[in-house]
Amino acid sequence: MKNAILASTALALTLWAIPGAAPAAAQEGCAFRGSLDEAYCDANRDMVADAPTDPSKLRDPSTIVFTYTPVEDPALYSSQFRPFLEYLGKCTGKRAVYFQVTSNAAQVEAMRSGRLHVAGFSTGPTAFAVNLAGAVPFAVKGNAEGYESYKVAMLVRADSPYKTLADLKGKRVAHTSATSNSGNLAPRAFFPGLGLKPDEDYQVVYSGGHDRSVMGVNAGDYDAAPVASDVWTRMVARGQVKRENFRVIWESEPFPTSGFALAHDLKPELATKIRQCFLDYRFPEQMAKDLGGNDRFWPATYAEQWAPVRAVADAVNAPYNRAAFDAESRRELEAEARKRAQQQQPAAPTHVAPTGAAPAAR
């Protein structure tokens, strides 16, 4: 499909004009909503938002807007998902476009406001998307053997003296973000029982992302970092870092990886069609390589596949609610502002030592 995918910059300017896009409004007369925001109802108690009972509130957009979690460089995924969006457009008979987002908060808000129809959310933010944006997870990546999972891996440099979690006491450890399952919540749930308390036994520094944590350990900025094993594996496969430069000193049990979700208010016929398009698709060779050897989508539900994630959040008293989301949004904005400020700083002048002089100490 020609022109199936627009440049993300141009798309960002046109999304606001998509018919039917409107902020979620409170649902009246709802008997049960569980952990969902007041804009949604969960009458069947499956933990996700029900479709609107008023037919006039169901949407059938002419353009399907899709995005994927910005857990790594967002620009990577725009290219990697290009073959799939071309297929999705043909499969649904609609235009399919990629909307590049730079933060988890922006992704969740885009779905809540009605400007995003299908999205792949990372593990922790999936729960925010469900509770606050009416997202309905329905698929995960996988291969012929089953759906993809990941482990929390505690990375240190291979040339470091750290061999166990206990060796990290008094050290500087990078967590990704406050609401990340693998990058923060799971370590806070698991480590105390293993004799290591974050913030007390080691200094927590938020890096802003799994890839930044990995690169920070590689550069020696951090002594260690708990990261999603699949992100680290992909970075090794792309040649961004070398596996032999790291040592894994601890791993968790598996967690579900990114989940693909639909907006709750799509017309049932369209929602069913999109689900089937996903499940019928087989990734082309390069896309499978880029996505860690996964070559298909498997069906999934929030109630079942995300039960371990909710258990971790409960263990550390970190509910996926509006207050936690707003706090994380502020942290993301502050981190992005710091990043821009650093990029705008003029480069330090290069000192050239006189001939025969010893180089300056580093």
C-alpha positions in Angstrom: 0.0 0.0 0.0 1.6 3.2 -1.2 1.8 6.0 1.3 0.5 3.7 4.0 2.9 5.2 6.5 3.3 8.9 7.0 6.3 10.7 8.4 5.7 10.9 12.2 6.2 14.7 12.2 3.5 15.3 9.7 1.2 12.8 11.3 1.5 14.5 14.7 0.1 17.7 13.1 -2.9 16.0 11.5 -3.9 13.6 14.3 -5.9 16.4 16.0 -8.2 16.6 13.0 -9.2 13.0 12.9 -13.0 12.8 13.2 -14.3 11.1 16.3 -11.2 11.9 18.4 -12.4 13.2 21.8 -11.3 12.9 25.4 -12.9 10.1 27.4 -15.9 11.2 29.4 -17.3 9.7 32.6 -19.6 6.7 32.2 -22.8 7.1 34.2 -24.8 4.3 35.6 -21.8 1.9 35.8 -22.4 -0.9 38.3 -18.7 -1.9 38.4 -15.4 -0.5 37.1 -12.8 -2.1 39.4 -9.5 -0.3 38.9 -10.6 1.5 35.8 -10.9 5.3 35.5 -14.4 6.7 35.8 -14.6 7.1 32.1 -14.9 3.3 31.7 -17.0 0.5 32.9 -16.3 -3.2 33.5 -19.7 -4.8 33.8 -18.3 -8.3 32.8 -15.4 -8.0 35.3 -12.7 -9.0 32.9 -10.5 -6.1 34.1 -10.7 -4.1 30.9 -13.1 -1.4 29.6 -16.3 -2.5 28.1 -17.3 -1.2 24.7 -19.8 1.7 24.9 -23.5 0.5 25.1 -24.5 3.6 23.1 -24.0 2.7 19.4 -23.4 6.4 18.6 -20.2 6.3 20.7 -18.6 3.4 18.7 -15.9 4.5 16.3 -15.1 3.2 12.8 -12.1 5.4 11.7 -11.0 5.6 8.1 -7.4 5.8 9.3 -6.0 3.3 11.8 -3.3 5.0 13.9 -0.8 2.6 15.5 2.3 3.1 17.6 4.8 1.0 19.6 6.3 1.5 23.0 9.2 3.9 23.1 11.2 1.5 25.4 14.1 2.0 23.0 14.8 4.7 20.3 11.3 5.4 18.9 12.6 5.9 15.4 13.7 2.3 15.3 10.2 1.0 15.5 8.7 3.2 12.8 10.9 1.4 10.3 10.6 -2.1 11.9 6.8 -2.1 11.8 6.5 -0.7 8.3 5.8 -4.1 6.6 3.2 -4.9 9.2 1.4 -1.6 8.7 1.3 -2.1 5.0 -0.3 -5.5 5.6 -2.7 -4.1 8.2 -3.9 -1.5 5.7 -4.6 -4.2 3.1 -6.1 -6.5 5.7 -8.6 -4.0 7.0 -9.2 -2.0 3.8 -8.2 1.1 5.7 -5.3 3.5 5.8 -2.8 2.4 8.5 -0.2 4.9 9.8 2.5 5.0 12.5 2.5 7.7 15.1 5.9 8.1 16.7 5.8 8.8 20.5 8.7 9.7 22.7 7.3 8.8 26.1 5.0 6.2 27.7 2.8 9.0 29.0 2.3 10.5 25.6 1.3 7.0 24.3 -1.3 6.5 27.0 -2.7 10.0 26.6 -3.0 9.5 22.9 -5.2 6.4 23.3 -7.2 8.1 26.1 -8.0 11.1 23.9 -9.1 8.9 21.0 -6.3 9.6 18.7 -4.7 6.2 18.9 -6.5 3.0 17.9 -4.0 0.2 18.2 -0.7 0.2 20.2 2.0 -1.9 21.6 2.6 -0.9 25.2 5.5 -2.0 27.3 4.8 -4.3 30.3 4.3 -1.7 33.1 2.6 1.0 31.0 0.1 -1.6 29.7 -1.6 -1.4 33.1 -1.8 2.4 32.9 -3.2 2.1 29.4 -5.9 -0.3 30.6 -6.9 1.6 33.7 -6.7 5.2 32.4 -7.1 5.0 28.6 -9.5 2.2 27.9 -6.9 0.0 26.2 -7.9 -3.7 25.7 -4.8 -5.9 25.3 -5.4 -8.8 22.9 -2.0 -10.0 21.6 1.7 -10.4 22.4 4.7 -11.2 20.2 6.0 -14.7 19.9 7.2 -17.5 17.8 6.0 -21.0 16.9 6.8 -22.3 20.4 4.7 -19.6 22.2 4.5 -16.0 23.3 7.6 -14.0 24.1 8.5 -13.3 27.7 11.4 -11.5 29.3 13.3 -11.6 32.6 14.6 -8.9 34.8 18.4 -9.1 34.4 20.8 -7.3 36.8 23.7 -6.3 34.6 27.2 -5.3 35.7 30.4 -4.8 33.6 32.3 -8.0 33.0 35.5 -6.4 34.3 33.8 -5.3 37.6 34.3 -7.0 40.9 30.5 -7.5 41.4 29.4 -11.2 41.4 26.3 -11.2 43.6 23.5 -8.7 44.6 25.2 -8.3 48.0 28.2 -6.9 46.2 26.2 -3.8 45.1 25.7 -2.4 48.6 26.8 1.2 48.7 27.0 1.3 44.9 25.2 3.4 42.2 22.5 1.4 40.4 20.4 2.6 37.5 16.6 2.0 37.5 14.8 3.0 34.3 11.7 4.8 35.6 9.5 4.8 38.6 6.6 2.9 36.9 8.6 0.4 34.9 7.9 -3.2 35.9 11.3 -4.6 35.1 13.3 -1.5 35.5 12.0 -0.5 39.0 8.9 -2.2 40.5 10.1 -5.8 40.2 13.6 -5.0 41.7 11.9 -3.3 44.6 9.6 -6.3 45.1 12.3 -9.0 44.8 15.6 -7.5 46.1 14.7 -6.9 49.8 13.9 -10.6 50.1 17.4 -11.3 48.7 19.1 -9.0 51.2 19.3 -5.8 49.1 17.0 -2.9 49.6 16.9 -0.2 46.9 17.5 3.3 48.2 18.8 2.0 51.5 21.5 -0.5 50.4 22.4 1.2 47.1 21.8 4.6 45.4 19.0 4.5 42.9 19.5 6.7 39.8 16.7 6.9 37.2 18.3 6.6 33.7 15.1 7.2 31.7 15.1 3.9 29.8 16.4 0.4 29.5 18.7 1.3 26.6 20.1 4.2 28.6 20.7 1.9 31.6 22.6 -0.6 29.5 24.7 2.1 27.8 25.4 3.7 31.2 26.7 0.4 32.7 28.7 -0.1 29.6 30.3 3.3 29.9 30.9 3.0 33.7 28.3 5.6 34.6 26.5 3.1 36.8 27.8 0.1 38.7 24.8 -2.0 37.8 21.3 -1.9 36.3 18.2 -4.1 36.3 16.9 -4.2 32.8 14.5 -6.1 30.6 16.4 -9.0 29.2 14.9 -8.7 25.7 15.9 -5.1 25.3 19.5 -6.0 26.3 19.5 -8.9 23.9 18.3 -6.8 21.0 21.0 -4.2 21.7 23.6 -6.9 21.5 22.1 -8.2 18.3 22.3 -4.8 16.7 25.9 -4.3 17.8 25.2 -1.4 20.1 27.0 -3.2 22.9 29.0 -6.4 23.2 27.7 -9.3 25.3 31.2 -10.1 26.6 31.4 -6.7 28.2 28.6 -7.6 30.6 27.9 -10.1 33.4 24.4 -11.0 34.6 24.5 -11.5 38.3 20.8 -12.2 38.8 17.6 -13.0 36.8 13.9 -13.1 37.7 11.2 -15.5 36.6 9.6 -14.6 33.2 7.2 -11.7 32.7 5.0 -10.9 29.6 6.6 -8.6 27.2 4.9 -5.7 25.4 1.2 -6.1 24.8 -0.8 -5.0 21.8 -4.1 -3.3 22.7 -7.1 -1.9 20.9 -9.1 1.2 21.9 -12.2 -0.1 23.7 -14.7 2.0 21.7 -13.9 0.7 18.2 -16.9 -0.9 16.4 -17.0 -4.6 17.2 -16.7 -5.6 13.6 -13.5 -3.5 13.2 -12.1 -4.7 16.5 -12.6 -8.3 15.5 -11.1 -7.7 12.1 -8.0 -6.1 13.6 -7.5 -8.9 16.1 -7.7 -11.5 13.3 -5.3 -9.5 11.1 -2.8 -9.6 13.9 -3.1 -13.3 14.6 -2.9 -14.2 10.9 0.2 -12.2 10.2 3.7 -13.7 9.9 6.7 -11.4 10.2 9.0 -11.1 7.2 12.6 -12.1 7.8 14.1 -8.7 8.6 11.2 -7.8 10.9 11.6 -11.1 12.8 15.3 -10.5 13.1 14.7 -6.9 14.4 12.2 -8.1 16.9 14.3 -10.8 18.6 13.3 -13.8 16.5 9.6 -13.4 17.0 7.6 -14.0 13.9 3.9 -13.8 14.9 1.3 -12.6 17.4 -0.3 -14.8 20.0 -3.7 -14.1 21.7 -3.5 -12.7 25.2 -5.7 -11.2 27.9 -4.9 -8.6 30.5 -6.5 -10.7 33.3 -4.2 -13.7 32.6 -0.9 -12.6 31.1 -0.5 -9.5 33.3 -1.3 -11.1 36.6 2.4 -11.3 37.6 2.8 -7.6 36.8 -0.1 -6.6 38.9 1.2 -8.9 41.7 4.5 -7.0 41.7 2.8 -3.6 41.8 0.6 -4.8 44.7 3.7 -6.1 46.6 5.4 -2.6 46.5 2.1 -0.6 46.9 2.4 1.0 43.5 -1.1 1.2 42.0 -1.6 1.9 38.3 -3.8 5.0 39.0 -4.0 8.6 37.9 -1.8 9.9 40.7 1.1 7.5 39.9 0.7 8.2 36.1 0.8 12.0 36.6 3.9 11.7 38.8 5.6 9.5 36.2 4.6 12.0 33.4 6.3 14.8 35.3 9.4 12.7 35.7 9.5 12.0 32.0 9.0 15.7 31.1 11.8 16.7 33.5 14.1 14.0 32.0 13.4 15.1 28.5 14.1 18.7 29.4 17.5 17.8 30.9 18.3 15.8 27.8 17.5 18.7 25.5 19.5 21.1 27.7 22.5 18.8 27.5 22.2 18.5 23.8 22.1 22.3 23.5 25.3 22.9 25.5 28.2 24.0 23.3 30.9 21.4 22.9 34.0 22.0 25.1 37.0 23.3 23.2 39.5 20.6 22.3 42.9 21.1 23.8 45.8 20.2 21.6 48.9 19.4 23.5 52.2 20.8 22.3 54.5 18.5 20.4 56.2 16.2 22.8 54.0 17.1 25.7 52.2 14.4 27.7 48.4 14.1 27.1 46.1 15.6 29.7 44.9 13.2 32.3 41.4 11.9 31.8 
